[in-house]
Amino acid sequence: MSAYFATLSEALEQAGIFQPCLLLDLDRLDSNIALVKERLDPSLAVRLVDKSLACLPLLSHIGKTLGTDRFMTFHPPISAAVLKAFPDADLLYGKPMPVEAARAALVKGDADWSRVCWLIDTLQRLAEYGALAAELGIELRIAFEIDVGLHRGGFAEPEALSQALKVLSAYKRLRCEGVMAYEAHAPHIPGLFGGPAKALAQASERAAAFVACLSADQRGILNIGGSKTALLHHGGAANEVSMGSAFVLPSDFDTSGLEGFQPAAFIATPILKVVEQILPGPPVVSRLLQALGRFPRKGCYLYGGKWMAEPVFPEGMKTNGLLGLSSNQQFMGLPADAVARPGDYAFLRPTQSEAVLQQFGPIAVFSGGRIVDRWPVLPMM
């Protein structure tokens, strides 16, 4: 591991990057994409999650390699950017938007919003979008959010969806494209309650019951899955799965469904100071806590900090609760034998990719031992 991070450090130094940055290992990314192509059920298409890959060149690279122009979107400014960048893109909202947010985007008209499918989770929102379409004199594409076990909202039973479809006939400018299901709970169900495999099978069965309510012309989008579960779906009623974080594998996505994937995104930041640390106050307190293993004898201060990330290099580097976190210069404990100097790079692995990828300006793209490009990121949520 140390040889890998030494190579990353040398590449950053040669590129003249001496401040916190997000580094993307393009070679590892391509390896992860290859695993998706190898393991994805051939009956399923991939819909790329833009909030988890909030960088247009990154979305383009993955989309071209997989041959997909489907995107799941969550935030109108990002949606507009994706629509402009990808003329053939088809967007599905992954969460229901307040109707006024939809109105603002449609009235602004800064992109081709006819390629967007809005998510409907209640009869009230269906009525709101029906009124909006009538008011603006346009047709709106919609999909229904269905609850297949996560219990985060949406139509809870197929009977409720059937009722919504009957009500839909009153809104002449709304067109149902299909349904969206999400079963992020499945990998976390303990064996006592049947385990992940049973939860995933139940979610798939529930999705099929909802799909049965749709007419043939309402089944264009039959969406299920997320990064942790997408490659575990085989057969079933869905015709597409959503994936985002899996491609860069932040630590929250270390699950059995992504075995063999490699972390491809890291926060890199210079070490400002290496210290024999003591706490404020009487030195005897620090010595006692160090003897008890509660406080490190050696540590360092990073350029920046307080990120949604876990330290991975130097090896053994850890956060310490006694000094806490800092977004300016964060203290990190080090093993007594750690070889670290001011000016060296520390590396942290993001726990998630959404939001984190956008915190550092252009992404430093690493390939073949050097930084080969800088990719701009999309606006924050």
C-alpha positions as CSV (number, residue, x, y, z in Angstrom):
1,M,0.0,0.0,0.0
2,S,2.8,2.4,0.8
3,A,4.3,2.0,-2.7
4,Y,0.9,3.0,-4.2
5,F,0.6,6.1,-2.2
6,A,4.2,7.0,-2.8
7,T,3.4,6.9,-6.5
8,L,0.4,9.1,-6.0
9,S,2.5,11.5,-3.9
10,E,5.2,11.8,-6.6
11,A,2.5,12.4,-9.3
12,L,0.9,15.2,-7.2
13,E,4.3,16.8,-6.6
14,Q,5.2,16.7,-10.3
15,A,1.9,18.3,-11.1
16,G,2.5,21.1,-8.7
17,I,-0.5,20.3,-6.5
18,F,0.3,21.4,-2.9
19,Q,-3.2,21.8,-1.4
20,P,-6.1,19.5,-0.6
21,C,-7.5,17.9,-3.7
22,L,-9.6,15.0,-4.8
23,L,-7.6,12.5,-6.7
24,L,-9.2,10.0,-9.1
25,D,-7.3,6.9,-10.1
26,L,-8.5,6.5,-13.7
27,D,-7.0,3.0,-14.1
28,R,-8.8,1.7,-11.1
29,L,-12.0,3.4,-12.3
30,D,-11.7,1.6,-15.6
31,S,-11.2,-1.7,-13.8
32,N,-14.4,-1.1,-11.8
33,I,-16.3,-0.3,-15.0
34,A,-15.1,-3.5,-16.5
35,L,-16.5,-5.4,-13.5
36,V,-19.8,-3.8,-14.0
37,K,-19.9,-4.8,-17.7
38,E,-18.9,-8.3,-16.7
39,R,-21.4,-8.8,-13.9
40,L,-24.4,-6.8,-15.0
41,D,-27.4,-8.9,-16.0
42,P,-27.7,-8.4,-19.8
43,S,-31.4,-7.6,-19.5
44,L,-30.6,-4.5,-17.5
45,A,-29.4,-1.0,-18.5
46,V,-27.4,1.2,-16.2
47,R,-28.7,4.7,-15.1
48,L,-25.8,6.8,-13.8
49,V,-26.4,8.6,-10.5
50,D,-25.2,12.2,-11.1
51,K,-25.1,13.3,-7.5
52,S,-22.6,10.5,-6.7
53,L,-20.5,11.2,-9.8
54,A,-20.9,15.0,-9.9
55,C,-18.4,15.7,-12.7
56,L,-19.3,15.9,-16.4
57,P,-16.1,14.3,-17.7
58,L,-16.5,11.5,-15.2
59,L,-20.1,10.9,-16.2
60,S,-19.1,11.0,-19.9
61,H,-16.2,8.6,-19.4
62,I,-18.4,6.0,-17.6
63,G,-21.4,6.6,-19.9
64,K,-19.4,6.1,-23.1
65,T,-17.7,3.0,-21.8
66,L,-21.0,1.4,-20.7
67,G,-22.9,2.7,-23.6
68,T,-25.6,4.4,-21.5
69,D,-27.2,7.9,-21.8
70,R,-29.5,7.4,-18.8
71,F,-29.0,9.5,-15.7
72,M,-30.6,9.6,-12.3
73,T,-30.7,13.2,-11.1
74,F,-31.5,15.0,-7.8
75,H,-30.8,18.8,-8.1
76,P,-32.1,21.1,-10.8
77,P,-28.7,23.0,-11.4
78,I,-27.0,19.6,-11.9
79,S,-29.9,18.4,-14.0
80,A,-29.6,21.4,-16.3
81,A,-25.8,20.9,-16.7
82,V,-26.3,17.2,-17.6
83,L,-29.0,18.0,-20.1
84,K,-26.8,20.6,-21.8
85,A,-23.7,18.3,-21.8
86,F,-25.5,15.2,-23.1
87,P,-27.9,15.9,-25.9
88,D,-29.3,12.4,-25.9
89,A,-29.5,12.1,-22.1
90,D,-32.7,10.8,-20.4
91,L,-33.0,11.9,-16.8
92,L,-35.1,10.4,-14.0
93,Y,-35.4,12.2,-10.7
94,G,-34.4,10.1,-7.8
95,K,-36.4,12.0,-5.3
96,P,-39.6,14.0,-5.6
97,M,-39.0,17.7,-6.3
98,P,-41.2,20.4,-4.6
99,V,-43.5,21.5,-7.4
100,E,-42.3,25.0,-7.1
101,A,-38.7,23.8,-7.8
102,A,-40.0,22.1,-10.9
103,R,-41.9,25.2,-11.9
104,A,-38.7,27.4,-11.5
105,A,-36.7,25.0,-13.7
106,L,-39.3,24.7,-16.4
107,V,-40.0,28.5,-16.5
108,K,-36.3,29.3,-16.6
109,G,-36.1,27.0,-19.7
110,D,-32.3,26.8,-19.6
111,A,-32.3,23.2,-20.9
112,D,-34.5,20.7,-22.7
113,W,-36.6,19.6,-19.7
114,S,-38.8,17.4,-21.9
115,R,-36.0,14.8,-21.4
116,V,-36.7,14.8,-17.6
117,C,-39.0,12.3,-15.9
118,W,-40.3,13.7,-12.6
119,L,-40.9,11.5,-9.6
120,I,-44.3,11.3,-8.0
121,D,-44.7,9.8,-4.5
122,T,-48.2,10.8,-3.4
123,L,-51.6,11.7,-4.8
124,Q,-51.1,15.2,-3.6
125,R,-47.9,15.6,-5.6
126,L,-49.6,14.0,-8.6
127,A,-52.3,16.7,-8.4
128,E,-49.7,19.4,-8.1
129,Y,-47.8,18.3,-11.1
130,G,-51.0,17.8,-13.1
131,A,-51.9,21.5,-12.3
132,L,-48.4,22.6,-13.2
133,A,-48.5,20.9,-16.6
134,A,-51.9,22.4,-17.3
135,E,-50.8,25.9,-16.2
136,L,-47.7,25.9,-18.4
137,G,-49.4,24.1,-21.3
138,I,-46.7,21.4,-21.5
139,E,-46.6,17.7,-21.2
140,L,-44.6,16.3,-18.2
141,R,-43.2,12.9,-18.0
142,I,-43.6,11.2,-14.6
143,A,-42.6,8.0,-12.8
144,F,-44.1,6.7,-9.5
145,E,-41.9,6.1,-6.5
146,I,-42.8,2.7,-5.0
147,D,-41.9,1.3,-1.6
148,V,-40.3,-2.2,-1.9
149,G,-39.1,-2.4,1.7
150,L,-37.0,0.7,2.5
151,H,-40.1,2.6,3.8
152,R,-38.7,6.0,2.8
153,G,-41.9,7.1,1.1
154,G,-43.6,6.5,-2.2
155,F,-46.6,4.3,-2.9
156,A,-46.7,1.6,-0.2
157,E,-48.9,-1.0,-1.9
158,P,-49.7,-2.0,-5.5
159,E,-53.4,-1.1,-4.8
160,A,-52.3,2.5,-3.9
161,L,-50.4,2.7,-7.3
162,S,-53.5,1.4,-9.1
163,Q,-55.6,4.1,-7.5
164,A,-53.0,6.7,-8.6
165,L,-53.1,5.4,-12.1
166,K,-56.9,5.9,-12.2
167,V,-56.5,9.4,-10.9
168,L,-53.8,10.1,-13.5
169,S,-56.4,9.9,-16.3
170,A,-57.7,13.2,-15.1
171,Y,-54.4,14.9,-15.9
172,K,-54.2,14.9,-19.6
173,R,-50.7,16.5,-19.8
174,L,-49.0,14.0,-17.5
175,R,-47.5,10.8,-19.1
176,C,-46.5,7.9,-16.9
177,E,-43.2,6.4,-17.9
178,G,-42.9,3.8,-15.2
179,V,-41.7,3.3,-11.6
180,M,-38.7,3.8,-9.4
181,A,-37.8,1.4,-6.6
182,Y,-34.9,1.6,-4.1
183,E,-33.8,-1.2,-1.8
184,A,-30.8,0.2,-0.1
185,H,-31.9,-1.6,3.1
186,A,-31.4,-5.0,1.6
187,P,-27.6,-5.4,2.2
188,H,-28.0,-4.5,5.9
189,I,-30.8,-6.9,6.9
190,P,-29.4,-9.2,9.6
191,G,-29.6,-12.9,9.3
192,L,-32.0,-13.0,12.2
193,F,-34.6,-11.4,9.8
194,G,-33.7,-13.4,6.7
195,G,-30.5,-11.7,5.6
196,P,-29.7,-9.6,2.5
197,A,-30.5,-12.3,-0.1
198,K,-34.1,-12.7,1.2
199,A,-34.6,-9.0,1.5
200,L,-33.4,-8.5,-2.1
201,A,-35.7,-11.2,-3.3
202,Q,-38.6,-9.7,-1.5
203,A,-37.9,-6.3,-2.9
204,S,-37.8,-7.7,-6.4
205,E,-41.1,-9.5,-5.9
206,R,-42.7,-6.4,-4.6
207,A,-41.5,-4.4,-7.5
208,A,-43.0,-7.0,-9.9
209,A,-46.4,-6.6,-8.2
210,F,-46.2,-2.8,-8.7
211,V,-45.1,-3.2,-12.4
212,A,-48.1,-5.5,-13.0
213,C,-50.4,-2.5,-12.3
214,L,-48.9,-0.6,-15.3
215,S,-50.1,-0.8,-18.9
216,A,-47.7,-1.8,-21.6
217,D,-47.1,1.9,-22.6
218,Q,-46.2,2.8,-19.0
219,R,-43.3,0.5,-18.7
220,G,-40.4,2.4,-20.3
221,I,-38.6,3.0,-17.0
222,L,-38.7,0.1,-14.5
223,N,-35.9,1.2,-12.2
224,I,-34.5,-0.6,-9.2
225,G,-31.3,-0.9,-7.3
226,G,-28.4,1.3,-6.2
227,S,-24.6,0.7,-6.2
228,K,-24.8,-1.9,-3.4
229,T,-27.5,-4.0,-5.1
230,A,-27.5,-3.3,-8.8
231,L,-25.2,-6.3,-9.8
232,L,-27.2,-8.7,-7.6
233,H,-30.4,-8.4,-9.7
234,H,-31.0,-11.2,-12.2
235,G,-34.3,-11.5,-13.9
236,G,-37.3,-9.8,-12.3
237,A,-39.5,-7.0,-13.6
238,A,-36.9,-4.2,-13.8
239,N,-35.3,-3.1,-17.0
240,E,-32.6,-0.8,-15.5
241,V,-30.5,-0.3,-12.4
242,S,-29.0,2.8,-10.9
243,M,-25.3,3.0,-10.1
244,G,-23.0,5.8,-9.0
245,S,-20.7,5.4,-6.0
246,A,-19.7,1.9,-7.0
247,F,-17.5,3.2,-9.7
248,V,-15.2,5.0,-7.3
249,L,-16.0,2.8,-4.2
250,P,-16.0,5.0,-1.2
251,S,-15.7,3.1,2.1
252,D,-19.5,3.0,2.8
253,F,-19.8,0.8,-0.2
254,D,-17.5,-2.0,0.9
255,T,-20.2,-4.7,0.5
256,S,-20.3,-8.2,-0.8
257,G,-22.2,-7.0,-3.9
258,L,-19.1,-5.1,-5.0
259,E,-16.4,-7.7,-4.2
260,G,-13.3,-7.1,-6.3
261,F,-14.0,-3.3,-6.8
262,Q,-11.1,-1.0,-5.9
263,P,-11.2,2.4,-4.2
264,A,-10.6,4.9,-7.0
265,A,-11.0,8.3,-5.3
266,F,-8.9,9.7,-2.5
267,I,-8.5,13.0,-0.7
268,A,-4.8,14.0,-0.8
269,T,-3.5,16.8,1.4
270,P,-0.1,18.0,2.5
271,I,1.1,17.4,6.0
272,L,1.8,20.8,7.6
273,K,3.5,19.7,10.9
274,V,4.8,16.5,12.5
275,V,4.8,16.8,16.3
276,E,5.4,15.1,19.6
277,Q,2.0,16.1,20.7
278,I,0.9,17.1,24.2
279,L,-2.5,18.4,25.3
280,P,-3.1,21.8,26.6
281,G,-2.8,21.9,30.4
282,P,-0.4,20.1,32.8
283,P,2.0,17.8,30.9
284,V,1.3,15.0,33.4
285,V,-2.2,14.6,31.9
286,S,-0.8,14.0,28.5
287,R,1.7,11.5,29.8
288,L,-1.0,9.6,31.7
289,L,-3.3,9.4,28.7
290,Q,-0.4,8.3,26.5
291,A,0.5,5.6,29.0
292,L,-3.1,4.4,28.9
293,G,-3.1,4.4,25.1
294,R,-5.7,7.1,25.0
295,F,-3.6,9.8,23.3
296,P,-0.8,9.3,20.7
297,R,2.8,10.3,21.5
298,K,3.3,11.4,17.8
299,G,1.0,13.1,15.4
300,C,0.7,15.5,12.5
301,Y,-1.5,18.4,11.4
302,L,-3.1,18.3,7.9
303,Y,-3.8,21.1,5.5
304,G,-7.6,21.2,6.0
305,G,-9.7,18.4,7.4
306,K,-13.1,17.4,8.9
307,W,-14.0,15.6,5.7
308,M,-16.4,12.7,5.3
309,A,-13.4,10.4,4.9
310,E,-11.2,7.8,6.7
311,P,-7.4,8.1,6.9
312,V,-5.5,5.5,4.9
313,F,-1.9,6.8,4.6
314,P,0.5,7.2,6.4
315,E,-0.3,3.8,7.7
316,G,-1.8,3.9,11.2
317,M,-2.8,7.5,11.0
318,K,-6.0,8.1,13.0
319,T,-8.2,10.9,14.2
320,N,-8.2,11.7,17.9
321,G,-11.3,12.6,19.8
322,L,-9.4,14.5,22.5
323,L,-8.2,17.2,20.1
324,G,-11.3,16.8,17.8
325,L,-11.7,17.7,14.2
326,S,-10.8,20.9,12.4
327,S,-11.5,22.0,8.9
328,N,-8.5,24.3,9.0
329,Q,-5.6,22.1,10.2
330,Q,-6.7,18.7,11.6
331,F,-4.6,16.8,14.1
332,M,-4.1,13.1,13.3
333,G,-2.4,10.6,15.6
334,L,0.5,8.6,14.1
335,P,2.3,5.4,15.2
336,A,5.5,6.1,17.1
337,D,7.6,4.6,14.2
338,A,5.7,6.5,11.4
339,V,8.0,8.1,8.9
340,A,6.3,11.3,8.0
341,R,7.6,14.8,7.3
342,P,6.1,18.2,6.7
343,G,5.4,18.5,3.0
344,D,4.5,14.8,2.6
345,Y,1.0,13.9,1.4
346,A,-1.6,12.3,3.6
347,F,-4.4,10.3,2.0
348,L,-8.0,9.8,3.1
349,R,-10.6,7.6,1.5
350,P,-14.1,9.2,1.2
351,T,-16.9,7.4,3.0
352,Q,-19.2,8.6,0.2
353,S,-18.7,10.2,-3.2
354,E,-21.7,12.5,-3.3
355,A,-20.7,16.0,-2.1
356,V,-17.1,14.9,-1.3
357,L,-16.1,14.9,-5.0
358,Q,-17.2,18.5,-5.3
359,Q,-15.4,20.0,-2.3
360,F,-11.9,20.5,-3.8
361,G,-12.4,22.2,-7.2
362,P,-11.1,20.3,-10.3
363,I,-10.5,16.6,-9.7
364,A,-6.8,15.5,-10.3
365,V,-7.0,12.5,-12.7
366,F,-4.2,10.0,-12.2
367,S,-3.3,7.4,-14.7
368,G,-0.1,5.6,-15.6
369,G,1.9,7.1,-12.8
370,R,1.1,10.7,-13.4
371,I,-1.6,13.4,-13.2
372,V,-3.0,13.4,-16.8
373,D,-5.9,15.9,-16.5
374,R,-8.0,18.1,-14.2
375,W,-11.8,17.5,-14.4
376,P,-14.2,20.3,-13.3
377,V,-16.9,19.4,-10.9
378,L,-20.6,20.2,-10.9
379,P,-22.2,22.7,-8.4
380,M,-22.8,21.6,-4.9
381,M,-26.3,20.5,-3.7
